[in-house]
Amino acid sequence: MVGTEKTTFPTGFKFGVGTASYQIEGGWNEEGKGENIWDRMTHSKPDTVEKRHNGDVACDSYHKYKDDIKMLEDLGVDFYRFSFSWSRILPTGFANKINPDGIRYYNNLIDGLIARGIEPMGTMFHWDLPQPLQELGGWQNEALVDYFTDYAKVLFENFGDRVKTWFTFNEPWVIAALSHGGVGLAPATHSPGVGVYLVGQTILKSHARAYHLYQESFKSKQEGRLSMVIHWFGYVPKTDSPEDVAVAEKAKQFKFGWFAHPIFSAEGDYPKVMKDAIAKKSAEQGFPRSRLPVLGKYWVDLIRGTADFIAVNTYTSLLAVPNPDTTEPSWVNDCGVKLTNDGLGWPESVCFWHKENAVEFGNMFRWLRNEYGDREIIVTENGWPEDGSSKHEDWERIRYTHRYLEELLTAIHRDKINITGYTHWSLMDNFEWLQGYTMRFGLYYVDFEDPSRPRTIKKSGEYYRELISKRRLPEKFNEELFASDKKFAKRINLCVSTHGKETFFLS
């Protein structure tokens, strides 16, 4: 049982929080910053985002970064994972024009963090491509491999003496499948069965080039490390039957393996099940060749091994069941899997895709080790959304975090998996993409109606601060949450789902 596992985190384990530039910075056109794809979409098609929200001001972190640092210091975090705005540093996207005010902003942020003993972890790209590069075709154009490498070089040269942990891309599956597959994230390009795979390939090549650039030109002096943040979704088999287990496994390979397999597997390249399925579907649809472009030996060899640890974002799980074949080319149809909650009663958040299943969080770590060996793993995002109606009394977020960290500790202590860090998403409420400011993930409440964007710590922030201070799961919050809080105390139940795993749900 989860509750019998050790509750103390090992020596050296690091706690942090994360944010992304477009979601918090604001200052969208200030001091030389160029336009990015989210600027363009939210301004030209404002109805794309709920309530016509945009990131023009967001949390105003461009002006209030010192407040952010103070919040981080008050939480006691070991590290802060933030992203650089490509357009703030290179306004046109190209390295021939470097914006000194952008360099100054990030230098001030990084220096402020280090002065307070907080490690800066930098994400190079978190979805905000410079608009001029999008007009060249964006990530569907392989020319971006060179432009991204140029951008990475600027980052290493200006910040690599202090930033020692780098993430090239955040969630490449989202960039490919949701921004180019018809879901509507910027740039909202619709090419679900062709463009998505071109995007994925360009990202993998760009990542590899940046990694090798660092190894060859910066590693010996700066002594940092790099990885790519890959998004895990808990695809759970409906039953223990071989057919259902195979469906869930195929979905994991199509989503996580698409980017992890070329980097972490011994053979490199895309997962075989993915290559075979797309080739088969492409032939049935009359294409003369697979819609998944061939990497080729040169790129397979160049991409393989280009990460120093596994960086994984994860939030939720759903049941994976077979999806009927269709003739429409798309990643979803190639995968052949659809997701369903199927009435299992897992806790549901205000977000349609977000359910709670802590045990699958633990199963993720075991799958990663089985698939890619005994590697270091850092959880680079994990969190729970709310609509803000509870403001500071966000007990559901505490419950979710507590349950998930129990499973993380089980993976560390019982299964001896090398997990070295956990990143809560997010430091504060921010612009949540197509949901605008209607969805909140923060440990701090931000009043977006107030021009000064005041931040106030939530109960979850107090929980996380106590957790970090003691380096163990906080008992007093456990008592408050599961005994004192009238709203949820009697709603936590333990059940065994149809696939034989323990999971917590609300009755």
C-alpha positions in Angstrom: 0.0 0.0 0.0 1.1 3.5 -0.8 0.7 4.8 2.8 3.2 2.3 4.2 6.1 3.6 2.1 8.8 5.9 3.4 7.8 9.6 3.5 11.3 11.1 3.5 13.0 12.3 0.3 16.6 11.2 -0.2 19.6 13.4 0.4 20.3 15.5 -2.7 16.7 15.3 -4.0 15.7 18.7 -5.5 12.4 20.5 -5.5 11.5 23.3 -7.9 8.7 25.1 -9.7 8.3 25.9 -13.4 7.0 28.6 -15.7 7.1 29.6 -19.4 8.0 32.9 -20.9 4.8 33.6 -22.8 2.6 32.5 -19.9 4.1 34.9 -17.4 6.3 37.6 -18.8 4.0 40.1 -20.6 5.9 43.0 -22.1 5.0 41.5 -25.4 6.4 44.4 -27.5 8.6 46.2 -25.1 12.3 47.0 -25.3 13.0 45.4 -28.6 11.1 42.1 -28.3 9.9 40.7 -31.6 6.5 39.2 -32.4 6.0 35.5 -31.8 3.3 33.1 -33.0 1.2 33.5 -29.8 1.3 37.3 -30.2 0.1 36.9 -33.8 -2.6 34.4 -33.1 -4.1 36.1 -30.0 -4.1 39.5 -31.7 -5.4 38.4 -35.2 -7.8 35.8 -34.0 -8.7 36.8 -30.4 -11.7 34.4 -30.2 -9.2 31.5 -30.3 -8.6 31.9 -26.6 -11.3 31.8 -23.9 -12.7 35.3 -23.1 -10.3 36.7 -25.7 -7.4 36.6 -23.2 -3.8 37.0 -24.3 -0.3 37.1 -22.9 0.3 40.8 -23.5 0.7 41.5 -19.8 0.2 38.0 -18.3 1.7 38.1 -14.8 3.9 41.0 -15.8 7.0 39.1 -14.8 9.0 41.2 -17.3 8.6 44.0 -14.8 8.0 42.0 -11.6 10.7 39.4 -11.9 12.1 40.5 -8.5 8.7 39.7 -6.9 8.9 36.2 -8.6 12.4 35.7 -7.1 11.1 36.6 -3.7 8.3 34.1 -4.0 10.7 31.4 -5.0 12.9 32.3 -2.0 9.9 32.2 0.3 9.0 28.7 -1.0 12.6 27.5 -0.4 12.9 25.8 -3.8 16.2 24.4 -4.9 15.7 25.4 -8.6 13.5 27.4 -10.9 12.7 26.1 -14.3 11.9 29.0 -16.7 12.0 29.5 -20.4 13.7 32.0 -22.6 11.6 34.0 -25.1 13.3 33.4 -28.4 11.7 36.7 -29.7 12.9 38.7 -26.7 16.5 37.6 -27.4 16.4 37.5 -31.2 13.6 39.7 -32.3 13.5 38.5 -35.9 14.3 34.9 -34.9 17.7 35.2 -36.6 21.0 35.5 -34.8 22.2 38.5 -36.8 20.3 40.8 -34.4 20.6 40.2 -30.7 18.4 42.3 -28.4 20.6 43.7 -25.5 17.5 44.4 -23.4 16.5 40.8 -23.7 19.9 39.6 -22.6 19.8 42.1 -19.7 16.4 40.8 -18.5 17.5 37.2 -18.3 20.9 38.1 -16.8 19.1 40.0 -14.1 16.7 37.0 -13.5 19.5 34.5 -13.4 21.8 36.6 -11.2 18.9 37.2 -8.8 18.2 33.5 -8.5 21.8 32.6 -7.9 22.2 35.3 -5.3 19.5 33.6 -3.3 20.8 30.1 -3.7 18.3 29.1 -6.4 19.5 27.1 -9.3 18.3 28.4 -12.7 17.2 25.7 -15.2 16.6 27.1 -18.7 14.2 25.9 -21.3 15.2 27.1 -24.8 11.8 26.7 -26.5 8.4 26.6 -24.8 6.1 27.0 -27.8 6.6 30.7 -28.6 8.3 30.6 -32.1 9.3 34.0 -33.6 6.7 34.9 -36.2 9.2 35.6 -39.0 10.4 31.9 -38.7 6.8 30.7 -38.8 6.4 32.6 -42.1 9.1 30.4 -43.5 7.0 27.4 -42.6 7.9 27.1 -38.9 8.9 23.7 -37.7 7.7 22.0 -40.9 10.7 23.6 -42.5 14.0 21.8 -41.8 15.9 25.1 -42.2 14.8 25.7 -38.6 17.5 23.2 -37.5 20.1 25.7 -38.3 18.2 28.7 -36.9 17.5 26.9 -33.6 21.2 25.9 -33.4 22.1 29.6 -33.9 19.7 30.5 -31.1 21.1 27.9 -28.8 24.6 29.2 -29.4 23.5 32.7 -28.3 22.0 31.2 -25.1 25.1 29.2 -24.3 27.4 32.2 -24.9 25.4 34.6 -22.8 24.0 32.4 -20.0 25.9 29.1 -20.0 28.4 30.3 -17.4 25.5 30.2 -14.8 22.8 28.0 -16.3 24.0 24.4 -15.9 20.8 22.5 -16.7 19.3 23.1 -20.2 16.1 21.8 -21.8 16.0 22.2 -25.6 12.3 21.7 -26.2 9.2 21.5 -24.0 6.8 18.7 -25.0 7.6 18.2 -28.7 4.5 16.0 -29.0 2.3 19.1 -28.1 4.2 21.2 -30.6 3.7 18.6 -33.4 0.3 17.1 -32.7 -1.6 19.9 -31.1 -0.1 23.0 -32.8 -0.1 21.4 -36.2 -2.7 18.6 -35.9 -5.9 20.7 -35.8 -6.3 21.3 -32.1 -5.7 25.0 -32.3 -2.5 25.9 -30.3 -0.4 28.5 -32.1 0.3 28.6 -35.0 -2.9 26.5 -35.4 -1.7 24.8 -38.6 -3.8 22.0 -39.8 -1.7 19.1 -41.2 -2.7 16.2 -38.9 -1.2 13.3 -40.9 1.7 14.9 -42.6 2.9 18.1 -41.1 2.9 16.7 -37.6 5.7 14.2 -38.5 7.7 16.9 -40.3 7.5 19.0 -37.2 8.6 16.1 -35.0 11.6 15.3 -37.2 12.8 18.9 -37.3 12.6 19.2 -33.6 14.6 16.0 -33.0 17.2 17.2 -35.5 17.3 20.6 -33.9 17.7 19.1 -30.4 20.5 16.9 -31.6 22.4 19.8 -33.2 22.1 21.9 -30.1 23.3 19.0 -27.9 26.4 18.4 -30.1 27.1 22.1 -30.3 27.2 22.2 -26.5 29.4 19.1 -26.2 31.9 20.3 -28.7 32.1 24.0 -27.9 30.8 24.6 -24.3 30.7 21.5 -22.2 34.4 21.5 -21.2 34.2 25.0 -19.8 30.6 25.4 -18.6 30.2 21.8 -17.3 26.4 21.8 -17.8 24.0 19.2 -19.1 21.1 19.0 -21.5 17.9 17.1 -22.2 14.6 17.4 -23.9 11.3 17.6 -21.9 9.0 14.9 -23.1 5.3 14.7 -22.2 4.0 11.5 -20.6 0.3 10.6 -20.7 -0.8 7.6 -18.6 -2.4 5.3 -21.1 -4.0 2.7 -18.9 -5.3 -0.7 -20.4 -9.0 -1.2 -19.7 -8.3 -4.8 -18.6 -5.4 -7.1 -18.2 -6.1 -8.9 -21.5 -3.1 -9.0 -23.9 -5.1 -7.0 -26.5 -5.8 -4.2 -24.1 -2.3 -4.1 -22.7 -1.0 -4.0 -26.3 -3.2 -1.0 -27.2 -2.0 1.0 -24.2 1.6 0.1 -25.0 1.2 1.2 -28.6 -0.1 4.6 -27.4 2.8 5.1 -25.1 5.2 4.4 -28.0 3.4 6.7 -30.3 3.4 9.5 -27.8 6.4 9.3 -25.5 8.5 6.9 -27.6 8.1 9.1 -30.7 10.7 11.4 -29.2 12.3 9.3 -26.4 13.1 6.3 -28.5 15.4 8.1 -31.0 17.3 9.6 -28.1 17.4 7.0 -25.4 17.1 3.5 -27.0 20.1 1.6 -28.0 19.1 1.2 -31.6 17.8 4.8 -32.0 15.2 5.8 -34.6 11.4 5.9 -34.2 9.7 3.0 -32.4 9.1 0.0 -34.7 5.4 -0.1 -33.9 5.1 3.5 -34.9 7.0 3.1 -38.2 5.0 0.0 -39.1 1.6 1.4 -38.3 2.1 4.7 -40.2 3.6 2.9 -43.2 0.6 0.5 -43.3 -1.9 3.3 -42.9 -0.2 5.4 -45.6 -0.3 2.5 -48.1 -4.0 1.9 -47.4 -4.6 5.6 -48.0 -2.9 5.6 -51.4 0.3 7.4 -50.4 3.4 6.2 -52.4 5.5 6.2 -49.2 5.0 6.5 -45.4 3.9 9.8 -44.1 6.5 9.4 -41.4 9.7 10.6 -43.0 12.8 8.3 -42.8 15.4 9.6 -40.4 18.3 7.8 -42.1 21.5 6.4 -40.6 23.2 9.8 -40.3 20.4 11.3 -38.2 19.7 8.2 -36.2 23.4 8.1 -35.2 23.5 11.9 -34.5 20.3 11.9 -32.4 20.9 8.7 -30.4 22.3 9.5 -26.9 21.7 13.3 -27.0 20.4 13.7 -23.5 22.1 13.5 -20.1 19.0 12.5 -18.2 15.3 11.9 -18.8 13.1 15.0 -18.3 9.4 14.2 -18.1 6.2 16.2 -17.8 3.1 14.4 -16.6 -0.3 15.3 -15.3 -2.9 12.7 -15.9 -4.1 9.3 -17.1 -7.0 7.9 -19.1 -8.0 4.5 -20.4 -6.7 3.5 -23.8 -9.1 1.6 -26.0 -8.9 0.6 -29.7 -10.1 3.3 -32.1 -11.9 2.2 -35.3 -9.9 2.6 -38.5 -10.6 5.6 -40.6 -9.3 6.9 -43.9 -8.4 10.3 -42.6 -4.6 10.7 -42.2 -3.8 11.9 -38.7 -1.6 11.0 -35.7 -4.7 9.8 -33.8 -5.8 7.5 -36.6 -2.2 6.2 -37.1 -2.0 5.4 -33.4 -5.3 3.6 -33.5 -6.1 4.4 -29.9 -8.8 6.6 -28.3 -9.0 7.7 -24.7 -11.9 7.3 -22.3 -12.6 7.7 -18.6 -15.2 5.0 -18.9 -16.9 5.8 -15.6 -14.0 4.7 -13.4 -14.6 7.6 -11.1 -11.1 9.0 -11.1 -11.0 12.6 -9.7 -11.7 15.1 -12.4 -10.4 18.7 -12.4 -11.9 21.7 -14.2 -9.8 20.7 -17.2 -11.3 18.2 -19.6 -8.1 16.3 -20.1 -7.0 16.2 -16.4 -7.9 13.3 -14.2 -6.1 12.0 -11.1 -4.5 8.6 -11.0 -1.5 8.7 -8.8 -0.6 5.0 -9.3 0.0 5.5 -13.0 2.4 8.2 -12.0 4.4 5.6 -10.2 4.0 3.1 -13.1 5.5 5.7 -15.4 8.8 5.5 -13.6 8.8 1.8 -13.8 8.0 1.9 -17.5 10.8 4.4 -18.2 13.4 2.2 -16.4 12.2 -0.9 -18.2 12.3 0.8 -21.6 15.4 2.9 -21.3 17.5 1.5 -18.5 18.5 2.9 -15.1 18.8 6.5 -16.0 18.4 9.7 -13.9 14.9 11.0 -14.1 13.7 14.5 -13.3 10.0 15.4 -13.2 9.9 18.7 -15.0 6.2 19.4 -14.6 3.4 18.1 -12.5 0.3 19.9 -11.2 -3.4 20.3 -10.8 -5.7 22.9 -12.4 -8.5 24.8 -10.8 -10.8 27.6 -12.0 -9.8 30.1 -9.2 -13.2 30.0 -7.4 -11.5 28.7 -4.3 -8.8 31.3 -4.5 -6.3 30.4 -1.7 -8.1 27.3 -0.4 -6.9 24.9 -3.1 -7.2 21.6 -1.2 -7.7 19.5 -4.3 -4.2 20.6 -5.5 -2.7 19.5 -2.2 -4.4 16.2 -2.3 -3.2 15.6 -5.9 0.4 16.6 -5.1 0.5 14.6 -1.9 -0.8 11.4 -3.6 1.6 11.8 -6.5 4.6 12.4 -4.3 3.7 9.3 -2.3 4.0 7.3 -5.5 7.2 9.0 -6.4 8.7 8.0 -3.0 7.5 4.5 -3.6 9.4 4.4 -6.9 12.5 5.8 -5.1 12.6 3.7 -2.0 10.9 0.4 -3.0 11.9 0.2 -6.7 15.2 2.0 -6.4 14.6 4.2 -9.4 17.0 7.1 -9.8 14.5 10.1 -9.5 16.5 13.2 -8.5 14.0 16.1 -8.8 10.4 17.2 -8.9 9.0 20.4 -10.5 5.6 21.7 -9.5 3.7 23.4 -12.2 3.3 26.3 -11.7 4.9 28.9 -9.5 1.8 31.1 -10.0 -1.4 31.3 -11.9 -0.6 32.3 -15.5 -1.9 32.4 -19.1 -3.0 28.8 -19.7 -2.9 28.8 -23.5 -6.3 28.3 -25.1 -8.0 28.5 -21.7 -6.5 31.9 -21.0 -6.8 32.9 -17.3 -9.8 30.7 -16.7 -7.6 27.8 -15.6 -5.1 28.1 -12.7 -2.2 25.9 -11.8 -0.3 28.2 -9.5 1.0 27.9 -5.9 0.4 31.6 -5.8 -2.9 33.3 -6.7 -2.6 36.1 -9.2 -5.3 38.8 -9.4 -5.5 39.4 -13.1 -8.2 42.1 -12.6 -5.6 44.3 -10.8 -3.1 46.0 -13.1 -0.4 45.5 -10.6 -0.9 41.7 -10.7 -0.6 41.0 -7.0 0.4 37.5 -6.0 -0.8 35.7 -2.8 0.3 32.3 -1.6 -2.3 29.6 -1.6 -2.7 26.6 0.8 -0.8 24.5 -1.8 2.1 27.0 -1.6 2.2 26.6 2.2 2.1 22.8 1.7 5.0 22.9 -0.8 7.0 25.2 1.4 6.5 22.8 4.4 7.4 19.8 2.2 10.6 21.5 1.0 11.6 22.6 4.5 11.2 19.2 6.1 12.2 17.1 3.0 9.3 14.8 3.8 5.6 14.7 3.2 4.0 17.1 5.6 2.0 15.4 8.3 0.1 18.4 9.4 -1.3 19.0 5.9 -2.1 15.3 5.7 -4.1 15.7 8.9 -5.8 18.9 7.7 -6.6 17.5 4.3 -7.8 14.1 5.2 -9.4 14.8 8.6 -10.2 18.5 9.1 -11.3 19.7 5.7 -15.0 19.0 5.5 -15.3 19.4 1.8 -13.0 16.5 0.9 -12.3 14.5 4.0 -15.0 11.9 3.5 -14.7 11.8 -0.3 -11.3 10.0 -0.5 -11.7 6.3 -1.1 -9.4 3.6 -2.2 -10.5 1.3 -5.0 -9.0 -1.3 -7.3 -9.7 -0.5 -10.9 -10.4 -3.1 -13.6 -6.8 -3.4 -14.6 -5.8 -4.4 -11.1 -3.9 -1.3 -9.9 -4.5 0.7 -6.8 -5.8 4.2 -7.4 -7.5 7.0 -5.4 -10.7 8.5 -6.6 -13.6 10.7 -5.4 -16.8 8.9 -4.7 
